[in-house]
Amino acid sequence: MKIREATAVDIERIGNLHLDAFGKEEGPAVSRLAIDLLADETAQPLLALVAENRTDIVGSIIFSTVEVRGSEEIVAYILAPLAVASAFQQRGVGRALIERGLQMLKDRGTDLVFVLGNPRYYNRFGFTHHHQVSPPHELPYREAWMAMALTGNALDSTSGQVLCARSLNAPEHW
Ligand SMILES: CC(C)(COP(=O)(O)OP(=O)(O)OC[C@H]1O[C@@H](n2cnc3c(N)ncnc32)[C@H](O)[C@@H]1OP(=O)(O)O)[C@@H](O)C(=O)NCCC(=O)NCCS
């Protein structure tokens, strides 16, 4: 399996991958989000990676830039969405995409990465809900709103509220 940055020719396959990974109910909205984010200038700078085997794209991850209102000097991204093709789940593809993405963001001088997701999955990478940055929209499950510092003590020294890209800010995604 190879991990590389996504390009314009991957967009349709990335959309289809999200339909498959998230299923009939959630798939269409998440697929649309992934495609919209790739074209959203307010999401820039953005990091989009795909995992591919010999014939197809089997995983995709997107990190888009966010502003932390109240700590504007902080360089921060949000991880969303992440998808692994249903036939390739539970084999470390998600882990490989997350780890590669975090390393690349660290190399680019990123201080913080946010994610809204299942703590059982994301805690293992170092994401925690013990931070002082609010999500863009009020959430019923605070434990699912997590952050991870890639530099020093960014987690302790940052407070405020995340402002994310236009396409991701739509309430249906929160
Ligand atoms: C969630 C997802 C990205 C994980 O990627 P993956 O390549 O299947 O998972 P990995 O091989 O990296 O990790 C497997 C581990 O994650 C756990 N895991 C997988 N999906 C999980 C989920 N939705 N919630 C909690 N834990 C999960 C597995 O139980 C396994 O745990 P173990 O190592 O203790 O046995 C992938 O399964 C997927 O695309 N699912 C459908 C879409 C989705 O729910 N995306 C939301 C991400 S928050």
The ligand as an SDF file (V2000), in Angstrom:
LIG
                    3D

 48 50  0  0  0  0  0  0  0  0999 V2000
  -13.0350    4.3260   11.2190 C   0  0  0  0  0  0  0  0  0  0  0  0
  -12.0380    3.9510   10.1270 C   0  0  0  0  0  0  0  0  0  0  0  0
  -11.5050    5.1990    9.4750 C   0  0  0  0  0  0  0  0  0  0  0  0
  -10.8660    3.2060   10.7950 C   0  0  0  0  0  0  0  0  0  0  0  0
   -9.9170    2.8350    9.8180 O   0  0  0  0  0  0  0  0  0  0  0  0
   -9.4260    1.3160    9.7170 P   0  0  0  0  0  0  0  0  0  0  0  0
   -8.3530    1.2590    8.7170 O   0  0  0  0  0  0  0  0  0  0  0  0
  -10.6220    0.4570    9.5170 O   0  0  0  0  0  0  0  0  0  0  0  0
   -8.9130    1.0760   11.2160 O   0  0  0  0  0  0  0  0  0  0  0  0
   -7.4290    0.6800   11.6910 P   0  0  0  0  0  0  0  0  0  0  0  0
   -7.0570   -0.5950   11.0310 O   0  0  0  0  0  0  0  0  0  0  0  0
   -6.5430    1.8570   11.5620 O   0  0  0  0  0  0  0  0  0  0  0  0
   -7.6950    0.4700   13.2340 O   0  0  0  0  0  0  0  0  0  0  0  0
   -8.4310   -0.6210   13.6630 C   0  0  0  0  0  0  0  0  0  0  0  0
   -8.8390   -0.3860   15.1060 C   0  0  0  0  0  0  0  0  0  0  0  0
   -9.7530    0.7030   15.1580 O   0  0  0  0  0  0  0  0  0  0  0  0
  -10.9610    0.3170   15.7820 C   0  0  0  0  0  0  0  0  0  0  0  0
  -12.0430    1.0190   15.0920 N   0  0  0  0  0  0  0  0  0  0  0  0
  -12.3420    0.9650   13.7860 C   0  0  0  0  0  0  0  0  0  0  0  0
  -13.4060    1.7490   13.5220 N   0  0  0  0  0  0  0  0  0  0  0  0
  -13.7820    2.3150   14.6960 C   0  0  0  0  0  0  0  0  0  0  0  0
  -14.8110    3.2220   15.0720 C   0  0  0  0  0  0  0  0  0  0  0  0
  -15.6970    3.7160   14.1940 N   0  0  0  0  0  0  0  0  0  0  0  0
  -14.8900    3.5550   16.3540 N   0  0  0  0  0  0  0  0  0  0  0  0
  -14.0230    3.0910   17.2670 C   0  0  0  0  0  0  0  0  0  0  0  0
  -13.0260    2.2330   16.9820 N   0  0  0  0  0  0  0  0  0  0  0  0
  -12.9050    1.8440   15.7000 C   0  0  0  0  0  0  0  0  0  0  0  0
  -11.0210   -1.1690   15.5900 C   0  0  0  0  0  0  0  0  0  0  0  0
  -11.8190   -1.7610   16.5800 O   0  0  0  0  0  0  0  0  0  0  0  0
   -9.5540   -1.5630   15.7380 C   0  0  0  0  0  0  0  0  0  0  0  0
   -9.2150   -1.5830   17.1090 O   0  0  0  0  0  0  0  0  0  0  0  0
   -8.0760   -2.5250   17.7060 P   0  0  0  0  0  0  0  0  0  0  0  0
   -6.7990   -2.0850   17.0590 O   0  0  0  0  0  0  0  0  0  0  0  0
   -8.1190   -2.2460   19.1600 O   0  0  0  0  0  0  0  0  0  0  0  0
   -8.4860   -3.9010   17.3010 O   0  0  0  0  0  0  0  0  0  0  0  0
  -12.6570    3.0240    9.0510 C   0  0  0  0  0  0  0  0  0  0  0  0
  -13.0550    1.8200    9.6450 O   0  0  0  0  0  0  0  0  0  0  0  0
  -13.8330    3.6560    8.3290 C   0  0  0  0  0  0  0  0  0  0  0  0
  -13.6520    4.3170    7.3100 O   0  0  0  0  0  0  0  0  0  0  0  0
  -15.0560    3.4170    8.8440 N   0  0  0  0  0  0  0  0  0  0  0  0
  -16.2560    3.9290    8.2340 C   0  0  0  0  0  0  0  0  0  0  0  0
  -16.2780    5.4170    8.2050 C   0  0  0  0  0  0  0  0  0  0  0  0
  -16.1550    6.0320    9.5790 C   0  0  0  0  0  0  0  0  0  0  0  0
  -16.8070    5.6130   10.5280 O   0  0  0  0  0  0  0  0  0  0  0  0
  -15.3180    7.0890    9.6600 N   0  0  0  0  0  0  0  0  0  0  0  0
  -15.2940    7.8840   10.8610 C   0  0  0  0  0  0  0  0  0  0  0  0
  -13.9750    8.0390   11.4300 C   0  0  0  0  0  0  0  0  0  0  0  0
  -14.2640    8.8230   12.9970 S   0  0  0  0  0  0  0  0  0  0  0  0
  1  2  1  0
  2  3  1  0
  2  4  1  0
  2 36  1  0
  4  5  1  0
  5  6  1  0
  6  7  2  0
  6  8  1  0
  6  9  1  0
  9 10  1  0
 10 11  2  0
 10 12  1  0
 10 13  1  0
 13 14  1  0
 14 15  1  0
 15 16  1  0
 15 30  1  0
 16 17  1  0
 17 18  1  0
 17 28  1  0
 18 19  1  0
 18 27  1  0
 19 20  2  0
 20 21  1  0
 21 22  1  0
 21 27  2  0
 22 23  1  0
 22 24  2  0
 24 25  1  0
 25 26  2  0
 26 27  1  0
 28 29  1  0
 28 30  1  0
 30 31  1  0
 31 32  1  0
 32 33  2  0
 32 34  1  0
 32 35  1  0
 36 37  1  0
 36 38  1  0
 38 39  2  0
 38 40  1  0
 40 41  1  0
 41 42  1  0
 42 43  1  0
 43 44  2  0
 43 45  1  0
 45 46  1  0
 46 47  1  0
 47 48  1  0
M  END
$$$$
